Amino acid sequence: MDGNRADEARLRNAASRQSGTQQDAELIIGRNPVREALAAGRPVERVLVAKGAGGRPIADIFSLAKSRGVAVQEADRRRLDRMSGGRMHQGVIAVAAPKDYVDLDAILPAAAGRGEDPLVLVLDEVQDPHNLGSLLRSADGAGAHGVVVPRRRSAGLTMTVARTSAGAVEYVPVAQVANVAQALRELKERGLWIAGADMNGDAMYWEADLRGPLALVVGGEGKGLGRLTRELCDVIVSIPMRGRVNSLNAGVAGALVLFEIARQRRFSDRTGRNG
């Protein structure tokens, strides 16, 4: 199943389990509803516009989405037909978000306010909303100060993610960036060490020193870290696998490394070791 069809299937399955008002909270269908949602400041994860759609209402939607930092994606009209379940979409569907994204600049001050070294979880094209929700829950539990996701080829803050996170979406700031590599460069400039989690790592995840200001990068399902992302990492850690399956899903892998970081930080605090 390709990414688009998988996304549609997840949205349809989620909608089929919900009543009418809850369905509307997941998808906003039609030009005027989407335009008004954007104008009113409602959290929107992304907007899908049919190929070839035009006119003043579409131009307004593009303008509003740009001003809000909401990604707009071109989609085949048949895809919108399937997603809308027969309702009149007029070439536009928005996927509502349970919470607004924050700027990358907003994450590090949260760490300073708590008197802690920054810990940022960066997701390199994690596309399964259940993995994203699980990672948000783990990030909250491990004390991470924020999560970074790319605008494209990534799961976003949908209702499915909110449910899977078991409420963590309300407490963990999520920044949506145009380019993961550029975000990593910015974090490096601000003094963060970059650690990547990958099956072909330099050291086992418990062997690496993961204390201090840190960004942990977790790669997408089935592909791991991208080439440029790997090159920007200061260290790459791996998780040993002894069974026939040679990798873990992103949610489990990210959780293991996040809680190892939390363990090392707690040990450092107790012993006074900082280096």
Residue pairs with C-beta under 8 A, 6 or more apart in sequence:
1 9
3 127
3 153
4 75
4 79
6 127
7 127
8 79
8 82
8 83
10 129
10 160
11 26
11 27
11 83
11 95
11 158
11 160
12 82
12 83
12 85
14 26
14 158
14 159
14 160
15 23
15 26
15 27
15 85
18 26
22 159
25 96
25 159
26 95
26 96
26 158
26 159
26 160
27 83
27 84
27 93
27 94
27 95
27 96
28 34
28 37
28 42
28 44
28 93
28 94
28 95
28 96
29 84
29 87
29 88
29 89
29 92
29 93
30 87
30 88
30 89
30 90
30 92
31 57
31 58
31 61
31 90
31 91
31 92
32 57
33 94
34 47
34 61
34 92
34 93
34 94
35 57
35 60
35 61
35 64
37 44
37 94
37 96
38 44
38 47
38 61
38 64
38 65
38 68
38 70
38 94
39 64
41 68
42 96
43 96
43 97
43 98
43 99
43 100
43 157
44 65
44 68
44 70
44 94
44 95
44 96
44 97
45 70
45 71
45 94
45 95
45 96
45 97
45 156
45 157
45 158
46 70
46 71
46 72
46 73
46 94
46 95
46 151
46 156
47 61
47 65
47 70
47 71
47 72
47 73
47 92
47 93
47 94
47 95
48 72
48 73
48 74
48 75
48 79
48 80
48 83
48 92
48 93
48 94
48 95
49 58
49 61
49 62
49 72
49 73
49 74
49 75
49 91
49 92
50 74
50 75
50 76
50 77
50 80
50 89
50 91
50 92
51 74
51 75
51 76
51 77
53 91
53 92
58 91
58 92
61 72
61 92
62 72
64 70
65 71
65 72
66 72
69 101
69 176
71 151
71 152
71 156
71 176
73 152
75 93
77 91
80 89
80 91
80 92
80 93
81 89
83 89
83 93
84 93
95 156
95 158
96 158
96 159
97 156
97 157
97 158
98 157
98 158
98 159
98 161
98 162
98 169
99 157
99 162
99 169
99 170
99 174
101 157
101 174
101 175
101 176
102 146
102 173
102 174
102 175
103 175
104 148
104 175
104 177
104 183
104 186
106 146
106 173
106 175
107 118
107 120
107 145
107 146
107 148
107 173
107 175
108 118
108 120
108 145
108 190
110 145
110 146
110 173
111 117
111 118
111 119
111 145
112 118
114 145
116 143
116 145
117 211
117 212
117 213
117 214
117 265
118 145
118 190
118 192
118 213
118 214
118 215
119 142
119 143
119 144
119 145
119 213
119 214
119 215
119 216
119 261
119 265
120 144
120 145
120 146
120 147
120 148
120 187
120 192
120 214
120 215
120 216
121 135
121 139
121 144
121 146
121 147
121 148
121 215
121 216
121 218
121 254
121 258
122 147
122 148
122 180
122 183
122 184
122 187
122 215
122 216
122 217
122 218
123 132
123 135
123 147
123 148
123 149
123 150
123 154
123 217
123 218
123 220
123 250
123 254
124 150
124 180
124 217
124 218
124 219
124 220
124 225
124 226
124 229
125 150
125 153
125 154
125 180
125 219
125 220
125 223
125 226
126 132
126 135
126 149
126 154
126 155
126 218
126 219
126 220
126 221
126 250
127 153
127 154
127 155
127 220
127 221
128 155
128 221
128 249
128 250
128 251
129 155
129 158
129 160
129 161
129 164
130 160
130 161
130 164
130 251
131 155
131 221
131 249
131 250
131 251
132 149
132 154
132 155
132 156
132 161
132 164
132 165
132 251
133 160
133 161
133 162
133 163
133 164
133 165
133 166
133 168
133 169
134 164
134 165
134 251
134 252
134 254
134 255
135 147
135 218
135 250
135 251
135 254
135 255
136 147
136 161
136 164
136 165
136 168
136 169
136 172
136 174
137 164
137 165
137 166
137 168
138 251
138 254
138 255
138 258
138 259
139 146
139 147
139 168
139 172
139 258
140 165
140 168
140 171
140 172
141 168
141 258
141 259
141 262
142 255
142 258
142 259
142 261
142 262
143 262
143 265
144 172
144 216
144 258
145 173
146 172
146 173
146 174
146 175
147 172
147 173
147 174
147 175
148 174
148 175
148 176
148 177
148 180
148 183
148 215
149 155
149 156
149 174
149 175
149 176
149 177
150 176
150 177
150 178
150 179
150 180
151 176
151 177
151 178
153 220
154 220
155 161
156 176
157 169
157 174
161 169
162 169
165 172
175 183
177 183
180 217
180 226
180 229
181 228
181 229
181 232
184 194
184 215
184 217
184 229
184 232
185 232
187 194
187 215
188 194
188 232
190 213
191 213
192 213
192 214
192 215
193 212
193 213
193 214
193 215
193 234
193 235
194 214
194 215
194 217
194 232
194 233
194 234
194 235
195 208
195 210
195 214
195 215
195 216
195 217
195 233
195 234
195 235
195 236
195 237
195 257
196 216
196 217
196 218
196 219
196 225
196 229
196 230
196 233
196 235
196 236
196 237
197 205
197 216
197 217
197 218
197 219
197 225
197 236
197 237
197 238
197 239
197 253
197 254
197 257
198 219
198 224
198 225
198 230
198 236
198 237
198 238
199 224
199 238
199 239
199 241
199 246
199 247
200 224
200 236
200 238
201 236
201 237
201 238
202 208
202 235
202 236
202 237
202 238
203 235
203 237
203 238
204 237
204 238
204 239
204 240
205 237
205 238
205 239
205 256
205 257
205 260
206 260
207 237
208 235
208 237
209 264
210 216
210 237
210 257
210 260
210 261
210 264
211 261
211 264
211 265
211 268
211 274
212 274
214 261
216 254
216 257
216 258
216 261
217 225
217 229
217 233
218 250
218 253
218 254
218 257
219 225
219 226
219 229
219 250
220 250
221 249
221 250
224 247
225 233
225 236
230 236
237 257
239 248
239 253
239 256
239 257
241 247
241 248
247 253
248 256
267 273
268 274
